[in-house]
Amino acid sequence: MPQNLLEYANPKKEIVSIRVINRLKIWSKKKWDKYNNLNVDFN
């Protein structure tokens, strides 16, 4: 993984990988949990 993407993702211990159509997204677990909790649809 390129250095600039590693710095942006900032993984420390755990990562989350998500496949979206033809892309692979890698998040730090901490950032993913924060992002995912902001996008919860309760309807």
C-alpha positions as CSV (number, residue, x, y, z in Angstrom):
1,M,0.0,0.0,0.0
2,P,1.4,3.4,-0.9
3,Q,2.8,5.5,2.1
4,N,0.3,8.3,1.5
5,L,-2.7,5.9,1.8
6,L,-1.2,4.3,4.9
7,E,-0.9,7.7,6.5
8,Y,-4.5,8.6,5.6
9,A,-5.9,5.3,6.8
10,N,-3.7,5.4,9.9
11,P,-4.2,1.8,10.9
12,K,-2.8,1.0,14.3
13,K,-3.8,-2.5,15.3
14,E,-6.9,-3.6,13.5
15,I,-8.2,-2.8,10.1
16,V,-11.6,-3.2,8.3
17,S,-11.6,-4.1,4.6
18,I,-14.7,-3.5,2.6
19,R,-15.3,-4.3,-1.0
20,V,-17.5,-1.8,-2.8
21,I,-18.3,-2.9,-6.5
22,N,-14.7,-2.8,-8.0
23,R,-12.9,-1.1,-5.1
24,L,-11.3,-2.3,-1.9
25,K,-11.5,0.1,1.0
26,I,-9.2,-0.3,4.0
27,W,-10.1,1.6,7.2
28,S,-8.6,1.6,10.7
29,K,-11.1,-0.2,12.9
30,K,-11.5,2.9,15.1
31,K,-12.2,5.2,12.2
32,W,-14.6,2.7,10.6
33,D,-16.6,2.3,13.8
34,K,-16.9,6.1,14.1
35,Y,-17.9,6.5,10.4
36,N,-20.3,3.6,10.5
37,N,-22.1,4.8,13.6
38,L,-22.7,8.2,12.0
39,N,-24.4,6.5,9.0
40,V,-26.9,4.3,10.9
41,D,-30.4,4.3,9.4
42,F,-33.0,3.6,12.0
43,N,-36.0,3.6,9.6
